[in-house]
Amino acid sequence: MSELLAGSTSERMELAAYYADFESIFWNITDLGFWKLERQQTFREPGYDSWAAFAKGEWDRSLGILEAGRKDMEDYHRRIHEHGFSARRVRVVEEPISAYLQWELHALRVRDQSGGPIRIVGPAQVAAFEASGPLPEIYTLDSTVMYQAVYDDDGVLESVRRFTDRELIRSCRQFIADLYAVGEPLESYFQRCVAVLPPPAGQP
């Protein structure tokens, strides 16, 4: 998978241009939908209030912010449904679960419960595709475009790579869909492996 991306042509986009591009395409998605693969185990999300509270060790406040945003998340996924497409995600989770991922799985649970289904896979399920390194963080919008998120050394989103080769997009979308088909629903994984964890200390 990563070899396939490495040999493909892409356009590097700065974040401001990317956000505008994404927004213009996302709400015109049809039945092929939105598919996202998340692989990296830790990020930093400056500007996101819930993450900032978690990073400072304010766990209860962080979860409270996520809960306060539930209605907006439900409205967002209701709008997606009204536009006639679905937005699905696959999250690779390594154990023991990192502090960041513990927080993110709480955030993803709100998304999942609000109408954006998420499945969990483990590293064993992607090992065969990682001979040359971890899978990329990619997401497909219909058959129109695919983005690869590019992060700096601190795990902060820095830019994206934009792909438009329809065959590449089709194969990547199918790859994510195949992982989704064998993945575990987030809710059952959360109850078994995340709900039992003590609050994390934060994220330096």
C-alpha positions as CSV (number, residue, x, y, z in Angstrom):
1,M,0.0,0.0,0.0
2,S,2.7,2.5,1.0
3,E,4.7,1.4,-2.0
4,L,1.7,2.2,-4.2
5,L,1.5,5.7,-2.8
6,A,5.2,6.3,-3.1
7,G,5.1,5.7,-6.9
8,S,2.1,8.0,-7.4
9,T,1.9,11.6,-8.5
10,S,0.5,14.0,-6.0
11,E,0.2,17.7,-5.3
12,R,1.4,19.2,-2.0
13,M,-1.1,21.5,-0.5
14,E,-0.6,24.0,2.4
15,L,-3.3,23.8,5.0
16,A,-5.4,26.9,4.1
17,A,-5.7,25.7,0.4
18,Y,-6.4,22.2,1.6
19,Y,-9.2,23.1,3.9
20,A,-10.9,25.1,1.2
21,D,-10.4,22.3,-1.3
22,F,-11.7,19.6,1.0
23,E,-14.9,21.6,1.9
24,S,-15.7,22.3,-1.8
25,I,-15.5,18.5,-2.6
26,F,-16.8,16.9,0.6
27,W,-20.4,18.1,0.3
28,N,-20.6,16.9,-3.3
29,I,-19.7,13.3,-2.5
30,T,-22.1,10.7,-3.9
31,D,-22.7,7.0,-3.1
32,L,-19.0,6.0,-3.0
33,G,-18.7,8.0,0.2
34,F,-15.9,9.1,2.4
35,W,-13.4,6.5,3.7
36,K,-10.5,7.3,6.2
37,L,-7.6,5.2,7.5
38,E,-5.9,6.4,10.6
39,R,-2.6,4.6,11.5
40,Q,-0.3,6.8,13.6
41,Q,-0.6,6.2,17.3
42,T,0.0,9.7,18.6
43,F,-0.6,13.3,17.4
44,R,-0.8,16.8,18.7
45,E,-3.9,18.8,18.0
46,P,-3.3,22.5,19.0
47,G,-6.4,24.5,18.6
48,Y,-8.7,21.7,19.7
49,D,-10.0,22.5,23.2
50,S,-10.7,18.9,24.2
51,W,-7.2,17.8,23.2
52,A,-5.6,20.9,24.9
53,A,-7.4,20.0,28.2
54,F,-6.3,16.3,27.9
55,A,-2.7,17.4,27.2
56,K,-2.7,19.5,30.4
57,G,-4.0,16.5,32.4
58,E,-7.6,17.9,32.7
59,W,-9.2,14.6,31.8
60,D,-12.7,15.3,33.1
61,R,-12.8,18.7,31.4
62,S,-11.6,17.2,28.2
63,L,-14.4,14.6,28.2
64,G,-16.9,17.3,29.1
65,I,-15.9,19.3,26.0
66,L,-16.3,16.2,23.8
67,E,-19.8,15.7,25.3
68,A,-20.7,19.3,24.8
69,G,-19.9,18.9,21.1
70,R,-22.2,15.9,20.7
71,K,-25.1,17.8,19.2
72,D,-22.9,19.5,16.6
73,M,-21.5,16.1,15.7
74,E,-25.0,14.7,15.3
75,D,-26.0,17.6,13.2
76,Y,-22.9,17.1,11.0
77,H,-23.6,13.5,10.4
78,R,-27.3,14.1,9.8
79,R,-26.3,16.6,7.1
80,I,-24.1,13.9,5.6
81,H,-27.0,11.5,5.6
82,E,-29.2,14.1,4.0
83,H,-26.7,14.5,1.2
84,G,-26.9,10.8,0.5
85,F,-23.5,9.4,1.4
86,S,-21.7,7.8,4.3
87,A,-18.5,8.7,6.2
88,R,-16.6,5.6,7.5
89,R,-13.3,5.3,9.3
90,V,-10.8,2.6,10.2
91,R,-8.6,3.1,13.2
92,V,-5.5,1.0,13.7
93,V,-4.9,0.6,17.4
94,E,-1.7,-0.8,19.0
95,E,-1.7,-2.0,22.6
96,P,-0.8,-0.8,25.1
97,I,-2.9,2.1,24.0
98,S,-1.0,5.4,24.0
99,A,-2.3,8.3,26.1
100,Y,-3.2,10.2,22.9
101,L,-5.1,7.3,21.5
102,Q,-7.0,6.8,24.7
103,W,-8.2,10.4,24.3
104,E,-8.9,10.0,20.6
105,L,-10.9,6.9,21.1
106,H,-13.2,8.8,23.4
107,A,-13.6,11.5,20.7
108,L,-14.1,8.9,18.0
109,R,-16.8,7.2,20.2
110,V,-18.8,10.4,20.1
111,R,-18.5,10.5,16.3
112,D,-19.4,6.8,16.0
113,Q,-22.5,7.3,18.2
114,S,-23.5,10.4,16.2
115,G,-23.7,8.5,12.9
116,G,-20.1,8.2,11.7
117,P,-19.3,4.5,12.0
118,I,-15.8,3.5,12.9
119,R,-14.1,0.1,13.0
120,I,-10.9,-0.9,14.9
121,V,-8.2,-3.1,13.6
122,G,-4.9,-4.2,15.2
123,P,-1.4,-4.1,13.9
124,A,-1.5,-7.8,13.0
125,Q,-4.3,-7.1,10.5
126,V,-2.1,-4.6,8.6
127,A,1.3,-6.1,9.1
128,A,1.4,-7.7,5.6
129,F,1.1,-4.2,4.1
130,E,3.8,-2.5,6.1
131,A,7.0,-4.2,4.9
132,S,8.5,-0.8,4.1
133,G,6.9,1.2,6.9
134,P,3.6,2.1,8.5
135,L,0.5,2.7,6.3
136,P,-0.1,6.3,5.4
137,E,-2.9,8.4,6.9
138,I,-5.2,8.6,3.9
139,Y,-8.8,9.5,3.1
140,T,-10.8,9.2,-0.1
141,L,-13.7,11.5,-1.2
142,D,-15.8,9.6,-3.8
143,S,-13.6,8.8,-6.8
144,T,-12.6,12.4,-7.1
145,V,-9.7,13.0,-4.7
146,M,-7.6,11.3,-2.0
147,Y,-5.6,13.1,0.6
148,Q,-2.6,11.9,2.6
149,A,-2.1,13.8,5.8
150,V,1.5,14.9,6.4
151,Y,2.7,15.6,10.0
152,D,5.7,17.3,11.4
153,D,8.1,15.7,13.9
154,D,5.8,16.7,16.8
155,G,2.7,15.0,15.2
156,V,1.0,18.3,14.2
157,L,-0.7,18.4,10.8
158,E,1.7,20.3,8.5
159,S,0.3,19.8,4.9
160,V,-1.4,17.2,2.7
161,R,-0.6,15.3,-0.5
162,R,-3.5,15.5,-2.9
163,F,-4.0,12.6,-5.4
164,T,-6.4,12.5,-8.3
165,D,-5.6,9.2,-10.1
166,R,-8.9,7.5,-10.1
167,E,-7.5,3.9,-10.2
168,L,-5.3,4.7,-7.2
169,I,-8.2,6.2,-5.4
170,R,-10.4,3.2,-6.2
171,S,-7.8,0.7,-4.9
172,C,-7.1,2.7,-1.7
173,R,-10.8,3.0,-1.1
174,Q,-11.3,-0.7,-1.5
175,F,-8.3,-1.4,0.8
176,I,-9.9,0.7,3.6
177,A,-13.3,-0.9,2.9
178,D,-11.8,-4.3,3.2
179,L,-10.2,-3.4,6.6
180,Y,-13.5,-2.0,7.7
181,A,-15.2,-5.3,6.8
182,V,-13.0,-7.3,9.2
183,G,-12.6,-4.6,11.9
184,E,-14.3,-4.6,15.2
185,P,-17.1,-2.0,15.8
186,L,-15.7,0.8,17.9
187,E,-18.3,0.5,20.7
188,S,-17.5,-3.1,21.6
189,Y,-13.7,-2.4,21.5
190,F,-14.2,0.7,23.6
191,Q,-16.1,-1.2,26.3
192,R,-13.6,-4.0,26.5
193,C,-10.3,-2.1,26.2
194,V,-10.8,1.6,26.7
195,A,-13.5,2.1,29.3
196,V,-11.5,0.1,31.8
197,L,-8.4,2.4,31.6
198,P,-7.5,4.9,34.3
199,P,-7.4,8.6,33.2
200,P,-4.1,9.3,31.3
201,A,-1.7,11.8,32.9
202,G,-1.7,14.1,29.8
203,Q,0.5,14.6,26.8
204,P,3.8,16.5,27.0
